[in-house]
C-alpha cells in the first residue's frame, strides 16, 4: 500500500474548521463536526478546484496543524471532481460500513462514492502526469 503525507486542518469530532492561509493556520468558521480528520496533501493540486487535494485521515482526533502520514486505502469520489483521499494510519481494507458517516457528511447532490485504493492511486498518478 502507498503512503502519503497530509496536513490536518479540521479535527475529527470538532465543529471548528481551520485552513492554512498565507502559510499559517486560521479559524475559518464552524460547521457540522467532522467525522474524520480532514486536511490536504501538500503540493498536489486538484484541477477541479485549483486547491491542494483533500484528504480524510482515519483514526483518533488529531489537532489542526498536525502532519500525519498514512496509507492510501481509497477515495471519496464526488460528481464535481473535488475528490477526497482516504488515509489510514495502518494498512487496512476500505470498510464501506465504517465510512458511511463520511459519505453522509457530503451533500447528496455531490454523489459521494467510495473508490478502492488502486483507482485512487491511478487518479493521483493522472494528476501528477505519471504512471502508478
N, C-alpha and C positions, 0 to 999 in steps of 0.2 A: 504493500500500500504506500501511496505517495504522501509525503508530509509537506505541510505549508505553514507559514507563519502568519498570524493575524494580530491585529490590534483591537482590543475591546473598547467600544465606545458606550455600550449600554449593557449594564449588568443584568443577568438573569434574575427575574423577580422584582426588578426595580421599575418604577414609573418614570424615573429621571433619565432623560435622554441627553447624552453628551455627543459632541462631534469634534473632531480635530479641525481647527480653523487657524490658518496662519501659523501652523506648527505647534499649536497648543490646544489643550482640551478645554472646551467651553460648554456650559449647560445651554441647550437649545430648546428645552421645553419638557413638558410632562405628557405622557401618553399611557395607554394600557401597559401594564407590566410586561416586560419582555419574557417570553417563555424559554429563552436561551440567552447566552452571552452573544451580543451582536456587535459586529465590527466590520473590518475590511482587511483585504490582503494588500499591504503596502506596495506601491509601484506598479500594480497591474490594473489597467483601465478597462472598464466595460463600455463599449461604444454605445450601448443602449441609453446610458445617462451621462456619459463623459466623466463619471466618478470612478474611484477605485472599486474593484469587485468586492461585493458584500460577502461576509462570512458569518455563519452561525456556529458558535463553539459550544459543544455539549459539555455537560459536567456541572460541578457546583458553581455558584456565582463567583465571578471574577470582577475586581474593581475596575472602573473605567481607567483607561491608560495602560492596562496590563497587556504585555506582549505574550502571546501563547502560541505554541507550536502544536499542531495536531495532525491526525491522519485524515485525508480526504475520504469520506465514506459515501458521499453523494452530493446532491444539489436539489434545491427547490427551484424548479423551472417556472417562470412566470410569463404570461402571454405578452407582456410588454418588453421582454428581453432582459429585464433587470434581475437576473438570476442570483440566487444566494447559495454559496457553497456551504456544505455541512461538514464540519470538522469535529473529530472526537479525540480526546486525549489518548485513547487506546484504540488499536485496530479492532474494528467490530463491523458486523454487517449492518446495513441500513434497516432500521426497525420501523416500518410504517405506523404501527400501533403507538409506539412511544413518541413518534414525531407528529401525531395527529394535532396536538395543541399548537405546534409550529405552523402547520398548514392552515389551521383555523385562524391564526393571527393575521394572515393576509386577506385582503378583500376578495370575496368570491369571484368578482369580475376579472381579477388578475389570473384566475385559473391555476392556483398553485398545484404543482405536481412533483412528486418525488422522482428523482432520476438516480440511477445507480452510479457508483464511483467511476466506472470505466467511461461512461458517457460524459460525466462531469469533467474528467481529465481530458477527454477529447475536446470539449468546449474550451477549456483553458489553453490547450495547445493551439487551437484555432486562433484564440485571441493573441497569442504570442507569435503566431505565424510559423509554428514548428510542428513537429511530429511527436506523438506520445511515445 
